[in-house]
Amino acid sequence: MTTEGYADFEGSQTWYRIDGEWPPSADGPAPLVVLHGGPGATHDYLLPLAELARGGRAVVLYDQAGNGNSTHHPDRGGDYWTVELFVRELANLVQHLGIGDRYHVLGQSWGGFLAQEHALTSPPGLRSLVLSNTAASFPDFVAEANRLRADLPPDVEATLRRHEADETTDTAEYAEACMVFYLRHVCRLDPWPDGVAAGFAKIDEDPTVYHTMNGPSEFHVIGTIRDWESHSRLGGIAVPTLVLSGEFDEATPALQVPLVDGIRGNGVEVEQVVLDGCSHLPFWEQPERYRSLVEDWLGRRD
């Protein structure tokens, strides 16, 4: 069963989709709220995670403010598009759905940044976190992405640098060069599944959030969250945490080490899995294995 709706949020509306049993039963699996990446992407590329509802668990996917089916604000700038905005939006959605007494959160990529920030507010009903393909520092993420980028064919790297220097990153040539990186470190399936292609297409349709907060590409980050980090605050995360990444992930396994150590240092149970052969979207590349890992984790934390 799939349910769709909107939550009013600060004069806007947040669109959501729920798969599985709704409303959830008190003695059934706790709902899972899934946070998409970007910032500026949509729920579309995370649709394989709706399969986590196959055991009856309610799985909530939503489009963050400014994206997809939620209210867009193309005229608003960096003073509006802040991390704090999305933290408030997530708290509002949890309250709107009435699940604040018992739920899990899975954050993927930028959604993992947001999941950390949410957990740091100490919500009383949060049972566990799944931090997927993410990091504890955007500067560290960019450094690793650029380390991977250095291994691209020299002509591709030269094309990227030329367009970045000339501020012509909106050209087709720059996009084609980026795709060489993306096919190695974002999604290694060729052609990309429809959901992945749709997610990227929706960023192109309204790039306000992505360009304002991130920048023109995954590795040329010049937006407002370029300095975000949680290293110094990870000790404030007090719920069991599963950390997932891919062998060839742009959020490299090296980025998971400070994330795991920082949370575990607080005495919190942390498990880490690196999926061999996968990159940034392992739920497309190895969907059954990814779902099995998450289902097992959530089942033990319900």
C-alpha positions in Angstrom: 0.0 0.0 0.0 1.3 3.5 -0.9 0.0 6.7 0.7 0.9 10.2 -0.4 0.3 13.5 1.3 1.6 16.9 2.2 2.8 18.4 5.5 2.4 22.1 6.0 5.8 23.7 6.8 6.5 27.3 7.5 4.2 28.6 4.7 5.3 25.8 2.3 4.4 22.1 1.8 6.5 19.0 2.2 5.4 16.1 0.0 5.8 12.6 1.3 5.1 9.1 0.3 4.5 6.1 2.7 4.9 2.5 1.7 3.8 -0.4 4.0 1.4 -0.6 6.9 -0.1 2.8 7.7 -0.8 3.9 10.3 1.8 1.7 11.9 0.6 -0.7 14.6 2.0 -0.2 18.1 3.5 -3.7 18.2 4.8 -3.8 14.6 8.1 -2.5 13.1 8.9 1.1 13.8 8.6 3.4 10.7 11.7 4.3 8.7 12.1 7.9 7.5 14.5 8.1 4.5 16.4 11.3 3.7 17.6 11.9 0.2 20.8 13.5 -0.9 21.9 16.6 -2.8 21.1 18.9 -1.2 18.7 19.4 -4.1 17.9 15.9 -5.2 14.5 14.1 -4.8 13.1 10.9 -3.5 13.1 9.3 -6.9 16.6 7.8 -6.8 15.8 6.2 -3.4 12.7 4.3 -4.6 14.4 0.9 -4.2 14.3 1.5 -0.5 10.5 1.4 -0.6 11.0 -2.4 -0.7 12.0 -2.2 2.9 8.3 -2.1 3.5 7.8 -5.6 2.3 7.8 -6.9 5.9 5.1 -4.5 7.0 7.3 -1.6 8.1 6.1 1.9 7.0 8.8 3.5 4.9 8.5 7.3 4.5 10.2 8.9 1.5 9.8 12.7 1.0 11.1 15.5 -1.1 12.9 18.1 0.9 11.9 21.8 0.6 12.6 23.3 -2.8 12.7 19.9 -4.5 10.5 17.5 -6.4 6.9 17.6 -5.4 7.4 19.9 -2.4 7.1 23.7 -2.6 9.8 25.4 -4.7 11.4 28.8 -4.0 13.6 29.6 -6.9 13.9 33.3 -5.8 15.4 32.5 -2.4 19.1 32.5 -1.7 21.7 31.2 0.7 20.2 32.9 3.7 17.1 30.7 3.3 18.6 27.4 2.2 20.4 26.4 5.4 21.0 23.1 7.2 18.8 24.4 10.0 15.9 24.8 7.6 16.0 21.1 6.7 16.4 20.0 10.3 13.2 21.9 11.2 11.5 20.4 8.2 12.3 16.8 9.2 11.2 17.4 12.8 8.0 18.9 11.4 7.4 15.9 9.2 7.9 13.4 12.0 5.4 15.4 14.1 2.9 15.7 11.3 3.0 11.9 10.8 2.6 11.2 14.5 5.5 8.9 14.7 7.7 10.9 17.0 7.5 8.2 19.8 9.2 5.5 17.7 11.0 5.7 14.4 14.3 5.1 12.6 16.1 7.4 10.1 18.2 6.5 7.1 20.1 9.3 5.6 21.9 8.9 2.2 24.8 11.2 1.1 23.7 14.8 2.1 20.8 13.0 3.8 23.4 11.5 6.1 24.6 15.0 7.1 20.9 15.8 7.8 20.4 12.6 9.7 23.4 13.4 12.0 22.0 16.9 12.6 18.6 15.4 13.4 20.1 12.9 15.9 22.1 15.7 17.6 18.8 17.4 18.6 18.2 14.2 20.7 14.7 13.4 19.5 13.2 11.1 22.2 11.6 8.5 19.8 14.6 8.0 17.5 15.5 4.3 17.7 18.5 4.1 15.4 20.3 5.7 12.5 21.5 4.4 9.1 24.2 6.6 7.7 24.6 5.6 4.1 27.4 6.9 1.7 28.1 10.0 3.8 30.7 11.7 5.9 31.3 13.8 9.0 32.9 16.7 7.0 32.1 18.3 3.6 35.7 19.5 3.2 36.9 16.0 3.8 34.3 14.7 1.3 35.5 17.1 -1.4 39.1 16.2 -0.7 38.4 12.6 -1.2 36.3 13.3 -4.4 39.2 15.3 -5.8 41.6 12.5 -5.0 39.4 10.1 -7.0 39.1 12.7 -9.7 42.9 12.8 -10.1 42.7 9.3 -11.5 40.4 10.3 -14.3 41.8 10.3 -17.9 44.0 13.4 -18.3 41.8 14.9 -21.0 38.7 14.5 -18.8 40.4 16.2 -15.9 41.7 19.0 -18.1 38.1 19.6 -19.4 36.8 19.8 -15.9 39.4 22.2 -14.7 39.1 24.4 -17.8 35.4 24.9 -17.3 35.7 25.4 -13.6 38.3 28.1 -14.1 36.2 29.8 -16.8 33.0 29.4 -14.8 31.3 27.6 -17.7 30.2 24.6 -15.7 26.7 24.9 -17.2 27.9 23.5 -20.5 27.2 20.1 -22.0 31.0 19.4 -22.3 31.4 19.9 -18.5 28.4 17.6 -17.9 29.8 14.9 -20.1 33.2 15.1 -18.3 31.4 14.8 -14.9 29.6 11.7 -16.1 33.0 9.9 -16.4 33.4 10.4 -12.7 29.8 9.6 -11.9 30.0 6.3 -13.7 32.9 5.3 -11.6 31.9 6.7 -8.2 28.2 7.5 -8.1 26.5 4.7 -10.0 28.4 2.0 -11.8 25.4 0.7 -13.8 25.4 1.8 -17.4 22.9 2.9 -18.5 21.6 4.4 -15.3 18.3 3.1 -13.9 15.3 5.3 -14.6 15.1 6.4 -10.9 18.7 7.6 -10.9 18.3 9.5 -14.2 15.1 11.0 -13.0 16.7 12.3 -9.8 19.5 14.0 -11.7 17.0 15.4 -14.3 14.9 17.0 -11.5 18.0 18.8 -10.2 18.5 20.2 -13.7 14.8 21.3 -13.8 15.3 23.4 -10.7 18.9 23.6 -9.5 18.2 26.3 -6.9 19.0 24.2 -3.8 21.8 22.2 -5.3 23.7 25.1 -6.8 23.1 27.3 -3.8 24.2 24.8 -1.1 26.5 22.5 -3.0 27.7 23.9 -6.3 27.9 22.8 -10.0 29.1 19.2 -9.4 29.8 16.6 -6.7 33.5 17.6 -6.5 33.4 21.3 -7.3 31.7 22.4 -4.1 31.5 26.2 -3.8 28.1 26.5 -2.1 27.0 27.6 1.3 27.5 24.2 3.1 31.1 23.7 1.8 32.4 24.1 5.3 29.9 21.9 7.1 31.3 19.3 9.6 30.1 17.3 12.5 33.5 15.9 13.7 33.5 17.9 16.9 29.9 17.0 17.7 29.6 13.3 17.0 29.8 12.5 20.7 26.3 13.9 20.9 24.8 11.1 18.8 23.3 8.7 21.3 21.5 6.1 19.2 22.8 2.9 17.6 24.2 3.7 14.2 24.8 1.6 11.0 27.3 3.1 8.6 27.2 1.9 5.0 29.4 2.8 2.0 30.7 1.3 -1.3 34.1 0.2 -2.3 34.2 2.7 -5.1 32.0 5.3 -3.4 32.7 9.0 -3.8 32.1 9.0 -0.1 35.1 6.8 0.3 35.6 4.2 3.0 38.3 6.5 4.5 35.6 9.0 5.2 33.7 6.5 7.3 36.5 6.1 9.8 36.1 9.4 11.7 32.4 9.0 11.4 32.4 5.6 13.1 35.1 6.5 15.6 33.4 9.7 16.6 30.0 8.1 17.3 31.5 4.9 18.9 33.6 7.1 21.2 30.4 8.0 23.0 29.8 4.4 23.9 27.2 4.0 21.3 26.9 0.8 19.3 28.1 1.3 15.7 28.4 -1.2 12.9 30.1 -0.5 9.6 29.8 -2.3 6.3 31.7 -1.5 3.0 29.9 -3.1 0.0 32.4 -4.6 -2.4 32.0 -3.6 -6.0 29.6 -0.7 -5.2 29.8 3.0 -5.4 27.6 5.8 -4.1 24.2 4.1 -4.9 24.6 0.5 -3.6 20.8 0.0 -3.3 20.7 0.1 -7.1 24.0 -1.9 -7.7 23.4 -4.6 -5.1 19.8 -4.0 -4.0 19.1 -7.3 -2.2 22.3 -7.2 -0.2 21.7 -3.6 0.8 18.1 -4.2 1.8 19.1 -7.3 3.8 21.7 -5.3 5.8 19.2 -2.6 6.6 16.4 -4.9 7.4 18.5 -6.9 9.8 19.7 -3.7 11.5 16.3 -2.2 11.9 14.8 -5.5 13.0 17.3 -5.7 15.9 16.6 -2.1 16.9 12.8 -2.1 16.8 
